[in-house]
Amino acid sequence: MGGINVYCGSFQGDDKSCSAFQGVLEGMGEIGSGPERTIIARIEADLLDKGRDHLLVEPGDARLLLPLLRRYAAFVQSRLAIPGDFLDQMARDERASPERAVDLKYGEGLGWQAWSVRDLLRAFETADAESEQVALVW
């Protein structure tokens, strides 16, 4: 997997902005309710299917997860060294652990998670407004 792109209806995320998607799901699962964790578990199972090059999140699931994603986005933003600056955080994360650059990109890096959350929020909001599926493509 070279990175994950996100699309939904009229929205297209930045190139490979959702590469940390799995880390975001794990973080959301830690603070989510039982029903939210059930949806996340289903999405995670789809993500682990090695025979696929994409994953679809149904509009209803996106709508149900949107409040949780907003809470998680606020949590991630509160942890950034410079609020709102995911690029600065990516650089800080990589300087702190240069040997873990791949792990940081695919979910462990706070800067990568902040970037993913930003575009996921926009995609989930679009899914809610336009009743379109969220497509994550790698």
N, CA, C and O atoms as a GROMACS GRO file, in nm:
protein
  552
    1MET      N    1   0.085  -0.117   0.000
    1MET     CA    2   0.000   0.000   0.000
    1MET      C    3   0.089   0.123   0.000
    1MET      O    4   0.170   0.141   0.091
    2GLY      N    5   0.076   0.210  -0.101
    2GLY     CA    6   0.158   0.328  -0.112
    2GLY      C    7   0.103   0.448  -0.040
    2GLY      O    8   0.174   0.548  -0.024
    3GLY      N    9  -0.018   0.444   0.005
    3GLY     CA   10  -0.086   0.554   0.071
    3GLY      C   11  -0.235   0.542   0.044
    3GLY      O   12  -0.277   0.466  -0.043
    4ILE      N   13  -0.313   0.616   0.119
    4ILE     CA   14  -0.458   0.607   0.106
    4ILE      C   15  -0.515   0.744   0.068
    4ILE      O   16  -0.487   0.845   0.134
    5ASN      N   17  -0.593   0.746  -0.038
    5ASN     CA   18  -0.664   0.866  -0.081
    5ASN      C   19  -0.810   0.853  -0.040
    5ASN      O   20  -0.862   0.742  -0.028
    6VAL      N   21  -0.876   0.967  -0.018
    6VAL     CA   22  -1.016   0.967   0.022
    6VAL      C   23  -1.098   1.052  -0.074
    6VAL      O   24  -1.056   1.160  -0.116
    7TYR      N   25  -1.217   0.999  -0.107
    7TYR     CA   26  -1.310   1.066  -0.197
    7TYR      C   27  -1.451   1.048  -0.142
    7TYR      O   28  -1.481   0.946  -0.079
    8CYS      N   29  -1.536   1.147  -0.165
    8CYS     CA   30  -1.677   1.133  -0.131
    8CYS      C   31  -1.755   1.239  -0.207
    8CYS      O   32  -1.737   1.359  -0.183
    9GLY      N   33  -1.842   1.196  -0.298
    9GLY     CA   34  -1.924   1.290  -0.371
    9GLY      C   35  -1.842   1.401  -0.433
    9GLY      O   36  -1.754   1.376  -0.516
   10SER      N   37  -1.870   1.525  -0.394
   10SER     CA   38  -1.800   1.641  -0.448
   10SER      C   39  -1.665   1.666  -0.382
   10SER      O   40  -1.593   1.758  -0.422
   11PHE      N   41  -1.629   1.587  -0.282
   11PHE     CA   42  -1.503   1.608  -0.209
   11PHE      C   43  -1.395   1.510  -0.254
   11PHE      O   44  -1.421   1.391  -0.271
   12GLN      N   45  -1.274   1.561  -0.271
   12GLN     CA   46  -1.156   1.479  -0.296
   12GLN      C   47  -1.047   1.527  -0.203
   12GLN      O   48  -1.010   1.645  -0.206
   13GLY      N   49  -0.995   1.437  -0.119
   13GLY     CA   50  -0.889   1.473  -0.026
   13GLY      C   51  -0.756   1.493  -0.094
   13GLY      O   52  -0.739   1.462  -0.212
   14ASP      N   53  -0.661   1.546  -0.018
   14ASP     CA   54  -0.524   1.562  -0.068
   14ASP      C   55  -0.464   1.425  -0.097
   14ASP      O   56  -0.505   1.325  -0.039
   15ASP      N   57  -0.368   1.423  -0.187
   15ASP     CA   58  -0.301   1.299  -0.226
   15ASP      C   59  -0.243   1.227  -0.105
   15ASP      O   60  -0.157   1.281  -0.034
   16LYS      N   61  -0.290   1.107  -0.081
   16LYS     CA   62  -0.243   1.017   0.026
   16LYS      C   63  -0.266   1.072   0.167
   16LYS      O   64  -0.199   1.033   0.262
   17SER      N   65  -0.364   1.164   0.179
   17SER     CA   66  -0.388   1.227   0.310
   17SER      C   67  -0.442   1.131   0.415
   17SER      O   68  -0.430   1.159   0.534
   18CYS      N   69  -0.500   1.021   0.373
   18CYS     CA   70  -0.559   0.929   0.472
   18CYS      C   71  -0.474   0.804   0.494
   18CYS      O   72  -0.526   0.699   0.530
   19SER      N   73  -0.345   0.816   0.472
   19SER     CA   74  -0.255   0.703   0.493
   19SER      C   75  -0.257   0.655   0.638
   19SER      O   76  -0.231   0.538   0.664
   20ALA      N   77  -0.288   0.743   0.732
   20ALA     CA   78  -0.293   0.707   0.874
   20ALA      C   79  -0.432   0.661   0.917
   20ALA      O   80  -0.464   0.660   1.036
   21PHE      N   81  -0.515   0.623   0.821
   21PHE     CA   82  -0.654   0.585   0.847
   21PHE      C   83  -0.666   0.479   0.956
   21PHE      O   84  -0.750   0.490   1.045
   22GLN      N   85  -0.583   0.377   0.950
   22GLN     CA   86  -0.593   0.269   1.049
   22GLN      C   87  -0.565   0.322   1.190
   22GLN      O   88  -0.634   0.283   1.285
   23GLY      N   89  -0.466   0.408   1.204
   23GLY     CA   90  -0.438   0.467   1.335
   23GLY      C   91  -0.552   0.554   1.385
   23GLY      O   92  -0.581   0.556   1.505
   24VAL      N   93  -0.616   0.625   1.294
   24VAL     CA   94  -0.732   0.708   1.330
   24VAL      C   95  -0.846   0.618   1.378
   24VAL      O   96  -0.910   0.648   1.478
   25LEU      N   97  -0.871   0.510   1.306
   25LEU     CA   98  -0.976   0.417   1.348
   25LEU      C   99  -0.948   0.362   1.487
   25LEU      O  100  -1.038   0.354   1.571
   26GLU      N  101  -0.824   0.324   1.512
   26GLU     CA  102  -0.788   0.269   1.643
   26GLU      C  103  -0.811   0.374   1.752
   26GLU      O  104  -0.865   0.343   1.859
   27GLY      N  105  -0.770   0.497   1.726
   27GLY     CA  106  -0.790   0.604   1.823
   27GLY      C  107  -0.937   0.632   1.848
   27GLY      O  108  -0.978   0.652   1.962
   28MET      N  109  -1.015   0.632   1.743
   28MET     CA  110  -1.160   0.652   1.758
   28MET      C  111  -1.222   0.538   1.838
   28MET      O  112  -1.310   0.560   1.921
   29GLY      N  113  -1.175   0.416   1.813
   29GLY     CA  114  -1.227   0.300   1.885
   29GLY      C  115  -1.202   0.308   2.034
   29GLY      O  116  -1.280   0.257   2.114
   30GLU      N  117  -1.092   0.373   2.072
   30GLU     CA  118  -1.060   0.386   2.214
   30GLU      C  119  -1.157   0.477   2.288
   30GLU      O  120  -1.177   0.461   2.409
   31ILE      N  121  -1.217   0.572   2.217
   31ILE     CA  122  -1.307   0.667   2.284
   31ILE      C  123  -1.453   0.650   2.242
   31ILE      O  124  -1.541   0.720   2.292
   32GLY      N  125  -1.479   0.558   2.151
   32GLY     CA  126  -1.614   0.541   2.098
   32GLY      C  127  -1.704   0.460   2.188
   32GLY      O  128  -1.658   0.388   2.277
   33SER      N  129  -1.834   0.473   2.164
   33SER     CA  130  -1.935   0.395   2.236
   33SER      C  131  -1.941   0.255   2.175
   33SER      O  132  -1.876   0.228   2.074
   34GLY      N  133  -2.018   0.168   2.236
   34GLY     CA  134  -2.035   0.032   2.184
   34GLY      C  135  -2.081   0.028   2.039
   34GLY      O  136  -2.019  -0.039   1.957
   35PRO      N  137  -2.190   0.100   2.005
   35PRO     CA  138  -2.236   0.099   1.865
   35PRO      C  139  -2.132   0.158   1.768
   35PRO      O  140  -2.116   0.109   1.656
   36GLU      N  141  -2.063   0.262   1.811
   36GLU     CA  142  -1.958   0.322   1.726
   36GLU      C  143  -1.844   0.223   1.705
   36GLU      O  144  -1.791   0.212   1.595
   37ARG      N  145  -1.805   0.152   1.810
   37ARG     CA  146  -1.698   0.053   1.799
   37ARG      C  147  -1.737  -0.062   1.708
   37ARG      O  148  -1.652  -0.120   1.641
   38THR      N  149  -1.866  -0.096   1.705
   38THR     CA  150  -1.914  -0.201   1.614
   38THR      C  151  -1.893  -0.159   1.469
   38THR      O  152  -1.847  -0.239   1.387
   39ILE      N  153  -1.926  -0.036   1.437
   39ILE     CA  154  -1.905   0.015   1.300
   39ILE      C  155  -1.757   0.018   1.268
   39ILE      O  156  -1.716  -0.022   1.159
   40ILE      N  157  -1.676   0.066   1.362
   40ILE     CA  158  -1.531   0.073   1.341
   40ILE      C  159  -1.474  -0.066   1.318
   40ILE      O  160  -1.389  -0.084   1.230
   41ALA      N  161  -1.518  -0.164   1.395
   41ALA     CA  162  -1.469  -0.302   1.378
   41ALA      C  163  -1.500  -0.355   1.239
   41ALA      O  164  -1.418  -0.423   1.178
   42ARG      N  165  -1.618  -0.324   1.188
   42ARG     CA  166  -1.656  -0.366   1.053
   42ARG      C  167  -1.566  -0.299   0.949
   42ARG      O  168  -1.523  -0.364   0.853
   43ILE      N  169  -1.538  -0.172   0.966
   43ILE     CA  170  -1.451  -0.099   0.873
   43ILE      C  171  -1.308  -0.155   0.881
   43ILE      O  172  -1.243  -0.173   0.779
   44GLU      N  173  -1.261  -0.181   1.002
   44GLU     CA  174  -1.126  -0.238   1.018
   44GLU      C  175  -1.114  -0.374   0.952
   44GLU      O  176  -1.012  -0.404   0.891
   45ALA      N  177  -1.218  -0.456   0.962
   45ALA     CA  178  -1.215  -0.587   0.896
   45ALA      C  179  -1.203  -0.570   0.745
   45ALA      O  180  -1.127  -0.643   0.681
   46ASP      N  181  -1.276  -0.476   0.689
   46ASP     CA  182  -1.265  -0.449   0.545
   46ASP      C  183  -1.126  -0.399   0.509
   46ASP      O  184  -1.072  -0.435   0.404
   47LEU      N  185  -1.069  -0.316   0.595
   47LEU     CA  186  -0.935  -0.260   0.570
   47LEU      C  187  -0.829  -0.369   0.565
   47LEU      O  188  -0.732  -0.358   0.491
   48LEU      N  189  -0.847  -0.473   0.644
   48LEU     CA  190  -0.747  -0.580   0.652
   48LEU      C  191  -0.760  -0.682   0.539
   48LEU      O  192  -0.674  -0.770   0.527
   49ASP      N  193  -0.864  -0.673   0.456
   49ASP     CA  194  -0.880  -0.763   0.342
   49ASP      C  195  -0.774  -0.731   0.238
   49ASP      O  196  -0.786  -0.634   0.165
   50LYS      N  197  -0.671  -0.812   0.232
   50LYS     CA  198  -0.554  -0.788   0.147
   50LYS      C  199  -0.585  -0.795  -0.003
   50LYS      O  200  -0.504  -0.749  -0.084
   51GLY      N  201  -0.697  -0.851  -0.040
   51GLY     CA  202  -0.730  -0.863  -0.181
   51GLY      C  203  -0.797  -0.739  -0.239
   51GLY      O  204  -0.833  -0.739  -0.357
   52ARG      N  205  -0.812  -0.636  -0.160
   52ARG     CA  206  -0.883  -0.517  -0.205
   52ARG      C  207  -0.788  -0.400  -0.227
   52ARG      O  208  -0.679  -0.394  -0.169
   53ASP      N  209  -0.831  -0.307  -0.310
   53ASP     CA  210  -0.754  -0.184  -0.329
   53ASP      C  211  -0.834  -0.061  -0.286
   53ASP      O  212  -0.793   0.052  -0.310
   54HIS      N  213  -0.948  -0.086  -0.221
   54HIS     CA  214  -1.030   0.025  -0.174
   54HIS      C  215  -1.122  -0.024  -0.062
   54HIS      O  216  -1.138  -0.144  -0.038
   55LEU      N  217  -1.182   0.072   0.004
   55LEU     CA  218  -1.277   0.045   0.111
   55LEU      C  219  -1.388   0.150   0.098
   55LEU      O  220  -1.360   0.266   0.071
   56LEU      N  221  -1.511   0.109   0.118
   56LEU     CA  222  -1.624   0.201   0.113
   56LEU      C  223  -1.690   0.211   0.250
   56LEU      O  224  -1.714   0.110   0.316
   57VAL      N  225  -1.719   0.334   0.291
   57VAL     CA  226  -1.794   0.358   0.414
   57VAL      C  227  -1.929   0.411   0.370
   57VAL      O  228  -1.939   0.512   0.301
   58GLU      N  229  -2.033   0.341   0.412
   58GLU     CA  230  -2.168   0.379   0.374
   58GLU      C  231  -2.207   0.513   0.437
   58GLU      O  232  -2.160   0.545   0.546
   59PRO      N  233  -2.291   0.591   0.370
   59PRO     CA  234  -2.330   0.722   0.424
   59PRO      C  235  -2.388   0.715   0.565
   59PRO      O  236  -2.361   0.802   0.647
   60GLY      N  237  -2.468   0.612   0.592
   60GLY     CA  238  -2.525   0.597   0.726
   60GLY      C  239  -2.419   0.575   0.833
   60GLY      O  240  -2.428   0.630   0.943
   61ASP      N  241  -2.317   0.495   0.800
   61ASP     CA  242  -2.207   0.472   0.895
   61ASP      C  243  -2.127   0.601   0.915
   61ASP      O  244  -2.090   0.635   1.027
   62ALA      N  245  -2.101   0.672   0.806
   62ALA     CA  246  -2.028   0.799   0.816
   62ALA      C  247  -2.106   0.897   0.904
   62ALA      O  248  -2.048   0.965   0.988
   63ARG      N  249  -2.236   0.903   0.884
   63ARG     CA  250  -2.322   0.992   0.962
   63ARG      C  251  -2.317   0.956   1.110
   63ARG      O  252  -2.307   1.045   1.195
   64LEU      N  253  -2.323   0.827   1.142
   64LEU     CA  254  -2.319   0.784   1.281
   64LEU      C  255  -2.184   0.807   1.347
   64LEU      O  256  -2.175   0.832   1.467
   65LEU      N  257  -2.077   0.798   1.267
   65LEU     CA  258  -1.942   0.816   1.321
   65LEU      C  259  -1.898   0.962   1.324
   65LEU      O  260  -1.797   0.994   1.387
   66LEU      N  261  -1.970   1.050   1.258
   66LEU     CA  262  -1.928   1.190   1.247
   66LEU      C  263  -1.908   1.259   1.383
   66LEU      O  264  -1.806   1.326   1.400
   67PRO      N  265  -1.998   1.245   1.480
   67PRO     CA  266  -1.972   1.308   1.610
   67PRO      C  267  -1.845   1.254   1.678
   67PRO      O  268  -1.769   1.330   1.737
   68LEU      N  269  -1.824   1.124   1.668
   68LEU     CA  270  -1.703   1.064   1.724
   68LEU      C  271  -1.579   1.116   1.652
   68LEU      O  272  -1.480   1.149   1.717
   69LEU      N  273  -1.583   1.124   1.521
   69LEU     CA  274  -1.469   1.175   1.445
   69LEU      C  275  -1.440   1.320   1.483
   69LEU      O  276  -1.324   1.360   1.490
   70ARG      N  277  -1.543   1.398   1.506
   70ARG     CA  278  -1.522   1.538   1.550
   70ARG      C  279  -1.453   1.543   1.686
   70ARG      O  280  -1.363   1.623   1.708
   71ARG      N  281  -1.497   1.457   1.778
   71ARG     CA  282  -1.432   1.451   1.911
   71ARG      C  283  -1.286   1.408   1.897
   71ARG      O  284  -1.198   1.466   1.961
   72TYR      N  285  -1.262   1.306   1.814
   72TYR     CA  286  -1.126   1.258   1.797
   72TYR      C  287  -1.039   1.365   1.730
   72TYR      O  288  -0.922   1.381   1.766
   73ALA      N  289  -1.094   1.438   1.633
   73ALA     CA  290  -1.021   1.545   1.567
   73ALA      C  291  -0.979   1.652   1.668
   73ALA      O  292  -0.866   1.701   1.664
   74ALA      N  293  -1.070   1.688   1.759
   74ALA     CA  294  -1.038   1.788   1.862
   74ALA      C  295  -0.927   1.736   1.953
   74ALA      O  296  -0.838   1.812   1.993
   75PHE      N  297  -0.932   1.608   1.987
   75PHE     CA  298  -0.828   1.547   2.070
   75PHE      C  299  -0.693   1.552   2.001
   75PHE      O  300  -0.593   1.590   2.061
   76VAL      N  301  -0.688   1.512   1.874
   76VAL     CA  302  -0.562   1.513   1.798
   76VAL      C  303  -0.509   1.656   1.788
   76VAL      O  304  -0.391   1.679   1.810
   77GLN      N  305  -0.596   1.750   1.755
   77GLN     CA  306  -0.552   1.890   1.742
   77GLN      C  307  -0.495   1.942   1.874
   77GLN      O  308  -0.400   2.019   1.873
   78SER      N  309  -0.552   1.901   1.984
   78SER     CA  310  -0.505   1.948   2.115
   78SER      C  311  -0.365   1.897   2.148
   78SER      O  312  -0.297   1.953   2.234
   79ARG      N  313  -0.321   1.794   2.080
   79ARG     CA  314  -0.189   1.735   2.107
   79ARG      C  315  -0.080   1.788   2.014
   79ARG      O  316   0.038   1.763   2.038
   80LEU      N  317  -0.117   1.860   1.908
   80LEU     CA  318  -0.016   1.912   1.815
   80LEU      C  319   0.068   2.020   1.882
   80LEU      O  320   0.016   2.099   1.961
   81ALA      N  321   0.196   2.023   1.850
   81ALA     CA  322   0.285   2.126   1.905
   81ALA      C  323   0.240   2.264   1.861
   81ALA      O  324   0.242   2.359   1.940
   82ILE      N  325   0.198   2.276   1.736
   82ILE     CA  326   0.142   2.400   1.682
   82ILE      C  327   0.003   2.365   1.631
   82ILE      O  328  -0.010   2.304   1.525
   83PRO      N  329  -0.101   2.404   1.704
   83PRO     CA  330  -0.237   2.367   1.663
   83PRO      C  331  -0.265   2.402   1.517
   83PRO      O  332  -0.236   2.513   1.470
   84GLY      N  333  -0.322   2.305   1.446
   84GLY     CA  334  -0.356   2.324   1.306
   84GLY      C  335  -0.245   2.297   1.207
   84GLY      O  336  -0.269   2.295   1.086
   85ASP      N  337  -0.123   2.275   1.254
   85ASP     CA  338  -0.009   2.256   1.164
   85ASP      C  339   0.038   2.111   1.164
   85ASP      O  340   0.133   2.075   1.235
   86PHE      N  341  -0.030   2.029   1.085
   86PHE     CA  342   0.006   1.887   1.080
   86PHE      C  343   0.141   1.865   1.014
   86PHE      O  344   0.210   1.768   1.047
   87LEU      N  345   0.181   1.952   0.921
   87LEU     CA  346   0.312   1.937   0.855
   87LEU      C  347   0.426   1.957   0.955
   87LEU      O  348   0.524   1.882   0.953
   88ASP      N  349   0.414   2.056   1.041
   88ASP     CA  350   0.514   2.076   1.146
   88ASP      C  351   0.522   1.954   1.236
   88ASP      O  352   0.630   1.910   1.274
   89GLN      N  353   0.405   1.900   1.270
   89GLN     CA  354   0.402   1.783   1.359
   89GLN      C  355   0.463   1.661   1.291
   89GLN      O  356   0.532   1.582   1.355
   90MET      N  357   0.438   1.644   1.160
   90MET     CA  358   0.501   1.533   1.087
   90MET      C  359   0.653   1.542   1.097
   90MET      O  360   0.720   1.442   1.122
   91ALA      N  361   0.705   1.662   1.077
   91ALA     CA  362   0.850   1.682   1.084
   91ALA      C  363   0.903   1.653   1.224
   91ALA      O  364   1.006   1.589   1.241
   92ARG      N  365   0.831   1.699   1.324
   92ARG     CA  366   0.871   1.672   1.464
   92ARG      C  367   0.870   1.521   1.493
   92ARG      O  368   0.963   1.468   1.553
   93ASP      N  369   0.763   1.454   1.449
   93ASP     CA  370   0.752   1.310   1.471
   93ASP      C  371   0.869   1.236   1.406
   93ASP      O  372   0.928   1.146   1.465
   94GLU      N  373   0.901   1.275   1.281
   94GLU     CA  374   1.009   1.207   1.210
   94GLU      C  375   1.145   1.236   1.271
   94GLU      O  376   1.231   1.148   1.275
   95ARG      N  377   1.167   1.358   1.318
   95ARG     CA  378   1.294   1.390   1.384
   95ARG      C  379   1.309   1.308   1.512
   95ARG      O  380   1.419   1.264   1.545
   96ALA      N  381   1.198   1.287   1.583
   96ALA     CA  382   1.203   1.212   1.708
   96ALA      C  383   1.224   1.063   1.685
   96ALA      O  384   1.282   0.994   1.769
   97SER      N  385   1.176   1.012   1.569
   97SER     CA  386   1.186   0.868   1.540
   97SER      C  387   1.212   0.845   1.391
   97SER      O  388   1.126   0.793   1.321
   98PRO      N  389   1.330   0.884   1.341
   98PRO     CA  390   1.355   0.873   1.197
   98PRO      C  391   1.349   0.729   1.144
   98PRO      O  392   1.317   0.707   1.027
   99GLU      N  393   1.379   0.635   1.227
   99GLU     CA  394   1.377   0.494   1.184
   99GLU      C  395   1.236   0.438   1.174
   99GLU      O  396   1.217   0.326   1.126
  100ARG      N  397   1.137   0.515   1.217
  100ARG     CA  398   0.998   0.468   1.217
  100ARG      C  399   0.911   0.544   1.118
  100ARG      O  400   0.789   0.551   1.136
  101ALA      N  401   0.970   0.603   1.015
  101ALA     CA  402   0.896   0.688   0.920
  101ALA      C  403   0.775   0.617   0.860
  101ALA      O  404   0.668   0.678   0.847
  102VAL      N  405   0.789   0.491   0.824
  102VAL     CA  406   0.678   0.417   0.765
  102VAL      C  407   0.566   0.396   0.868
  102VAL      O  408   0.449   0.415   0.837
  103ASP      N  409   0.602   0.358   0.989
  103ASP     CA  410   0.501   0.339   1.095
  103ASP      C  411   0.429   0.470   1.125
  103ASP      O  412   0.308   0.471   1.149
  104LEU      N  413   0.503   0.580   1.123
  104LEU     CA  414   0.441   0.710   1.149
  104LEU      C  415   0.338   0.741   1.041
  104LEU      O  416   0.227   0.786   1.072
  105LYS      N  417   0.375   0.717   0.914
  105LYS     CA  418   0.285   0.746   0.801
  105LYS      C  419   0.157   0.664   0.807
  105LYS      O  420   0.050   0.714   0.776
  106TYR      N  421   0.168   0.540   0.847
  106TYR     CA  422   0.053   0.451   0.843
  106TYR      C  423  -0.023   0.441   0.975
  106TYR      O  424  -0.087   0.340   1.002
  107GLY      N  425  -0.016   0.546   1.056
  107GLY     CA  426  -0.107   0.552   1.169
  107GLY      C  427  -0.050   0.587   1.303
  107GLY      O  428  -0.124   0.627   1.393
  108GLU      N  429   0.080   0.572   1.322
  108GLU     CA  430   0.136   0.598   1.453
  108GLU      C  431   0.177   0.744   1.473
  108GLU      O  432   0.192   0.789   1.587
  109GLY      N  433   0.195   0.817   1.366
  109GLY     CA  434   0.239   0.956   1.376
  109GLY      C  435   0.125   1.052   1.401
  109GLY      O  436   0.022   1.047   1.333
  110LEU      N  437   0.143   1.139   1.498
  110LEU     CA  438   0.040   1.236   1.532
  110LEU      C  439   0.015   1.332   1.415
  110LEU      O  440  -0.100   1.364   1.387
  111GLY      N  441   0.121   1.376   1.347
  111GLY     CA  442   0.103   1.466   1.233
  111GLY      C  443   0.025   1.400   1.120
  111GLY      O  444  -0.063   1.461   1.061
  112TRP      N  445   0.058   1.273   1.091
  112TRP     CA  446  -0.015   1.199   0.988
  112TRP      C  447  -0.160   1.180   1.028
  112TRP      O  448  -0.250   1.191   0.944
  113GLN      N  449  -0.184   1.151   1.155
  113GLN     CA  450  -0.322   1.136   1.200
  113GLN      C  451  -0.399   1.267   1.187
  113GLN      O  452  -0.516   1.267   1.147
  114ALA      N  453  -0.335   1.378   1.220
  114ALA     CA  454  -0.402   1.508   1.209
  114ALA      C  455  -0.441   1.536   1.064
  114ALA      O  456  -0.550   1.589   1.038
  115TRP      N  457  -0.355   1.502   0.970
  115TRP     CA  458  -0.385   1.522   0.828
  115TRP      C  459  -0.501   1.432   0.785
  115TRP      O  460  -0.593   1.476   0.716
  116SER      N  461  -0.495   1.306   0.828
  116SER     CA  462  -0.601   1.212   0.794
  116SER      C  463  -0.735   1.257   0.851
  116SER      O  464  -0.836   1.255   0.782
  117VAL      N  465  -0.736   1.298   0.976
  117VAL     CA  466  -0.858   1.341   1.041
  117VAL      C  467  -0.918   1.462   0.969
  117VAL      O  468  -1.040   1.470   0.952
  118ARG      N  469  -0.834   1.554   0.926
  118ARG     CA  470  -0.884   1.672   0.856
  118ARG      C  471  -0.963   1.633   0.732
  118ARG      O  472  -1.075   1.680   0.711
  119ASP      N  473  -0.904   1.547   0.648
  119ASP     CA  474  -0.973   1.508   0.524
  119ASP      C  475  -1.086   1.409   0.549
  119ASP      O  476  -1.186   1.411   0.477
  120LEU      N  477  -1.072   1.322   0.649
  120LEU     CA  478  -1.182   1.232   0.682
  120LEU      C  479  -1.305   1.310   0.729
  120LEU      O  480  -1.417   1.276   0.693
  121LEU      N  481  -1.283   1.412   0.809
  121LEU     CA  482  -1.394   1.495   0.853
  121LEU      C  483  -1.468   1.554   0.734
  121LEU      O  484  -1.590   1.550   0.728
  122ARG      N  485  -1.394   1.609   0.641
  122ARG     CA  486  -1.456   1.668   0.523
  122ARG      C  487  -1.529   1.562   0.441
  122ARG      O  488  -1.638   1.588   0.389
  123ALA      N  489  -1.471   1.444   0.430
  123ALA     CA  490  -1.537   1.336   0.356
  123ALA      C  491  -1.663   1.289   0.427
  123ALA      O  492  -1.766   1.270   0.362
  124PHE      N  493  -1.658   1.272   0.558
  124PHE     CA  494  -1.775   1.227   0.634
  124PHE      C  495  -1.884   1.333   0.633
  124PHE      O  496  -2.002   1.300   0.626
  125GLU      N  497  -1.847   1.459   0.640
  125GLU     CA  498  -1.946   1.567   0.631
  125GLU      C  499  -2.012   1.567   0.493
  125GLU      O  500  -2.132   1.590   0.481
  126THR      N  501  -1.932   1.541   0.389
  126THR     CA  502  -1.988   1.533   0.254
  126THR      C  503  -2.081   1.414   0.242
  126THR      O  504  -2.188   1.424   0.182
  127ALA      N  505  -2.042   1.300   0.300
  127ALA     CA  506  -2.130   1.182   0.300
  127ALA      C  507  -2.263   1.214   0.365
  127ALA      O  508  -2.369   1.174   0.316
  128ASP      N  509  -2.258   1.286   0.476
  128ASP     CA  510  -2.380   1.323   0.546
  128ASP      C  511  -2.466   1.417   0.461
  128ASP      O  512  -2.587   1.398   0.451
  129ALA      N  513  -2.405   1.516   0.400
  129ALA     CA  514  -2.479   1.617   0.323
  129ALA      C  515  -2.529   1.564   0.188
  129ALA      O  516  -2.638   1.599   0.145
  130GLU      N  517  -2.448   1.480   0.123
  130GLU     CA  518  -2.480   1.436  -0.013
  130GLU      C  519  -2.528   1.291  -0.021
  130GLU      O  520  -2.560   1.243  -0.130
  131SER      N  521  -2.532   1.222   0.091
  131SER     CA  522  -2.570   1.080   0.096
  131SER      C  523  -2.489   0.996  -0.003
  131SER      O  524  -2.544   0.915  -0.077
  132GLU      N  525  -2.359   1.018  -0.001
  132GLU     CA  526  -2.265   0.944  -0.087
  132GLU      C  527  -2.174   0.858   0.001
  132GLU      O  528  -2.151   0.888   0.118
  133GLN      N  529  -2.122   0.749  -0.059
  133GLN     CA  530  -2.025   0.666   0.012
  133GLN      C  531  -1.890   0.738   0.021
  133GLN      O  532  -1.854   0.817  -0.067
  134VAL      N  533  -1.818   0.710   0.129
  134VAL     CA  534  -1.680   0.756   0.141
  134VAL      C  535  -1.593   0.645   0.084
  134VAL      O  536  -1.604   0.530   0.126
  135ALA      N  537  -1.508   0.678  -0.012
  135ALA     CA  538  -1.419   0.579  -0.074
  135ALA      C  539  -1.277   0.608  -0.028
  135ALA      O  540  -1.226   0.719  -0.042
  136LEU      N  541  -1.214   0.506   0.026
  136LEU     CA  542  -1.071   0.513   0.061
  136LEU      C  543  -1.000   0.418  -0.034
  136LEU      O  544  -1.030   0.298  -0.038
  137VAL      N  545  -0.906   0.472  -0.109
  137VAL     CA  546  -0.841   0.396  -0.217
  137VAL      C  547  -0.690   0.397  -0.196
  137VAL      O  548  -0.629   0.500  -0.170
  138TRP      N  549  -0.632   0.277  -0.210
  138TRP     CA  550  -0.486   0.267  -0.200
  138TRP      C  551  -0.430   0.202  -0.323
  138TRP      O  552  -0.308   0.185  -0.333
   0.00000   0.00000   0.00000
